[in-house]
Each structure stands twice: as C-alpha cells, then as structure tokens.
Amino acid sequence: MPNFESKICEPDQLILRAQQLAHPVVLTNGVFDLLHRGHVTYLAQAKALGASLIVAVNTDASVKRLGKGEERPINTCADRMAVLAALASVDLVVSFSEDTALETVNLARPDIYVKGGDYDMHKIPEGQAVLAYGGTVHAINFEHDRSTTKTLQKLRQSEVSD
C-alpha cells in the first residue's frame, strides 16, 4: 500500500485522527471528481491558511443527490479520495454521505473552515457551526476557471465534431 493511503480516514475514526493533526487545522469539502488545476490550487491555498488540511469528500450517493448530472461522479469515492490523499497539501481525507458536510465539521472541529469564493460562509450550515464554536471561516476566490462540468462539456463537444 502506498504511503499516501494512510491519509484516508474512515468517518468513525475522524475525531481521533483530526486531534492528532498539527494546528491550526483547516477543513474543506467537495466532490473533487476530475481533479484539475483549479482544485489543486484551491487546496494549496487552503492548506496555507493552517498547519494541516482535512478534505471531506462527497460519497457517490451524495454526489448523485447534488444533481450534477446522471453520469456523475465519473470517479468512485474511493478513487477520488486516493488521488486527493496523494497530494502534498492534503493531510487527511474522509468521506461523508450527508447532503452537507455539517456532521463531518462537527466531528473534526477544524480551526478554519474553507470553501470556494462562490459561497457565503456565514449562511452555509458548516460555516455557521464553525463560527459558533469560535473557529474561523474563509472563502477562497477561484484562481483558475476550471470545473469537472466544463471539462465534460468540452469532451462532449469534441465527440460531436469528430
């Protein structure tokens, strides 16, 4: 088993594993389906806000409920977690099956909760929870206009023109 696989955490081990990380702990969450430059830049910026970075990943079932398209996710949760765990900026990866990462945030109790710049951190449940126990929240502006949805659209267009 490659060393990075040890960064993958089962949800029932999150409290213990999060307590063992260097502080301040930053937590973010998302689908991270087809990893791209926007993702890795965002994750590096998130990690720079603290000493450790936890990435919570939507399970396949929760991705389906997000309404991103019938074919999503492209990659399984296990595969998405392994790719994220291989990144130097990521210290711990955990999955969550709920519609939001609120339960994961409440278990990990990060010092800092981060999302992309299109979120109002004071309105989302995870942001409200972190603020309630004295943590901080931060929205990171997108530096690269990339998304899995845009990549899939580009692939479909090239199939049509071939």
C-alpha positions as CSV (number, residue, x, y, z in Angstrom):
1,M,0.0,0.0,0.0
2,P,1.5,3.4,-0.9
3,N,2.2,5.8,2.0
4,F,-0.5,8.3,0.9
5,E,-3.2,5.7,1.5
6,S,-2.6,6.2,5.2
7,K,-4.1,9.7,4.9
8,I,-7.5,8.1,4.1
9,C,-9.7,8.1,7.2
10,E,-12.9,6.2,7.9
11,P,-15.6,8.6,9.3
12,D,-15.7,6.7,12.6
13,Q,-12.0,7.5,13.1
14,L,-12.3,11.2,12.2
15,I,-12.4,12.6,15.8
16,L,-9.2,10.8,16.8
17,R,-7.3,11.4,13.6
18,A,-8.2,15.1,13.5
19,Q,-7.0,15.5,17.1
20,Q,-3.6,14.1,16.0
21,L,-3.0,16.8,13.3
22,A,-0.9,19.9,13.8
23,H,-3.0,23.0,14.5
24,P,-4.5,25.1,13.1
25,V,-6.5,22.5,11.2
26,V,-8.2,23.6,8.0
27,L,-11.2,21.6,6.6
28,T,-12.8,21.9,3.2
29,N,-15.2,19.6,1.4
30,G,-16.4,18.8,-2.1
31,V,-16.8,16.3,-4.9
32,F,-13.3,16.6,-6.5
33,D,-14.4,14.4,-9.3
34,L,-11.9,15.1,-12.2
35,L,-9.0,16.7,-10.3
36,H,-7.8,19.8,-12.2
37,R,-5.6,22.8,-11.8
38,G,-8.4,24.8,-10.0
39,H,-8.7,22.0,-7.4
40,V,-5.0,21.7,-6.6
41,T,-4.5,25.5,-6.5
42,Y,-7.5,25.8,-4.2
43,L,-6.3,23.0,-1.9
44,A,-2.8,24.5,-1.7
45,Q,-4.3,27.9,-0.8
46,A,-6.5,26.2,1.9
47,K,-3.5,24.4,3.4
48,A,-1.5,27.7,3.5
49,L,-4.2,29.0,6.0
50,G,-3.2,26.5,8.6
51,A,-0.8,23.6,9.5
52,S,-3.0,20.7,8.4
53,L,-5.7,20.2,5.8
54,I,-8.6,17.8,6.0
55,V,-10.6,17.2,2.8
56,A,-14.1,15.8,3.2
57,V,-15.3,14.1,0.0
58,N,-18.9,13.5,-1.0
59,T,-19.8,9.8,-1.3
60,D,-21.1,8.7,-4.7
61,A,-24.7,8.7,-3.4
62,S,-24.4,12.2,-2.1
63,V,-22.9,13.4,-5.5
64,K,-26.0,11.9,-7.2
65,R,-28.2,13.9,-4.9
66,L,-26.4,17.2,-5.8
67,G,-27.9,17.0,-9.3
68,K,-24.6,17.4,-11.2
69,G,-25.8,15.0,-13.9
70,E,-26.7,11.4,-14.4
71,E,-23.1,10.4,-15.3
72,R,-21.6,11.9,-12.1
73,P,-19.5,11.1,-10.3
74,I,-17.1,10.0,-13.0
75,N,-14.7,8.5,-10.5
76,T,-15.7,6.5,-7.4
77,C,-15.4,8.0,-4.0
78,A,-12.5,5.6,-3.1
79,D,-10.6,6.7,-6.2
80,R,-11.3,10.4,-5.6
81,M,-10.1,10.0,-2.0
82,A,-6.9,8.2,-3.1
83,V,-6.0,10.9,-5.6
84,L,-6.6,13.7,-3.0
85,A,-4.5,11.8,-0.4
86,A,-1.6,11.7,-2.8
87,L,-1.4,15.5,-2.8
88,A,1.3,17.1,-0.6
89,S,-1.2,19.8,0.6
90,V,-3.6,17.2,2.0
91,D,-3.1,15.7,5.4
92,L,-6.3,13.7,5.9
93,V,-9.2,12.6,3.6
94,V,-12.6,11.4,4.8
95,S,-15.9,10.8,3.1
96,F,-19.3,12.0,4.0
97,S,-22.7,10.7,2.9
98,E,-25.0,13.5,4.0
99,D,-26.1,16.4,1.8
100,T,-23.8,18.8,3.6
101,A,-20.5,18.3,5.5
102,L,-22.0,19.6,8.7
103,E,-21.7,16.3,10.6
104,T,-18.1,16.0,9.4
105,V,-17.3,19.6,10.6
106,N,-18.9,18.9,13.9
107,L,-16.8,15.7,14.4
108,A,-13.4,17.2,13.2
109,R,-14.0,20.7,14.7
110,P,-11.5,22.4,12.5
111,D,-10.0,25.7,13.5
112,I,-10.7,27.1,10.0
113,Y,-13.4,26.0,7.5
114,V,-12.8,26.9,3.8
115,K,-14.9,26.8,0.7
116,G,-14.7,28.4,-2.8
117,G,-15.4,32.0,-3.3
118,D,-18.9,31.5,-4.5
119,Y,-20.1,30.5,-1.0
120,D,-21.4,32.9,1.6
121,M,-19.6,31.4,4.6
122,H,-22.0,32.9,7.1
123,K,-25.0,31.3,5.5
124,I,-24.0,27.7,5.0
125,P,-24.5,25.3,7.9
126,E,-20.9,24.3,8.1
127,G,-19.7,27.9,8.3
128,Q,-22.3,28.7,11.0
129,A,-21.2,25.7,13.1
130,V,-17.5,26.6,13.0
131,L,-18.3,30.2,13.9
132,A,-20.5,29.1,16.7
133,Y,-17.6,27.3,18.5
134,G,-15.1,30.0,17.9
135,G,-13.4,28.9,14.7
136,T,-13.0,31.0,11.6
137,V,-14.3,30.7,8.0
138,H,-12.7,31.7,4.8
139,A,-13.9,31.8,1.2
140,I,-11.1,31.4,-1.4
141,N,-11.6,33.0,-4.7
142,F,-11.1,30.8,-7.7
143,E,-7.8,31.5,-9.5
144,H,-8.4,29.2,-12.4
145,D,-11.8,28.9,-14.2
146,R,-11.9,25.1,-14.3
147,S,-14.6,22.6,-13.3
148,T,-15.4,19.0,-14.0
149,T,-18.7,20.1,-15.6
150,K,-16.8,22.3,-18.1
151,T,-14.4,19.5,-18.8
152,L,-17.2,17.1,-19.6
153,Q,-18.9,19.7,-21.8
154,K,-15.6,20.1,-23.7
155,L,-15.3,16.4,-24.2
156,R,-18.9,16.1,-25.4
157,Q,-18.3,18.9,-27.9
158,S,-15.2,17.2,-29.3
159,E,-17.1,13.9,-29.7
160,V,-19.8,15.7,-31.7
161,S,-17.3,17.4,-34.0
162,D,-15.3,14.2,-34.6
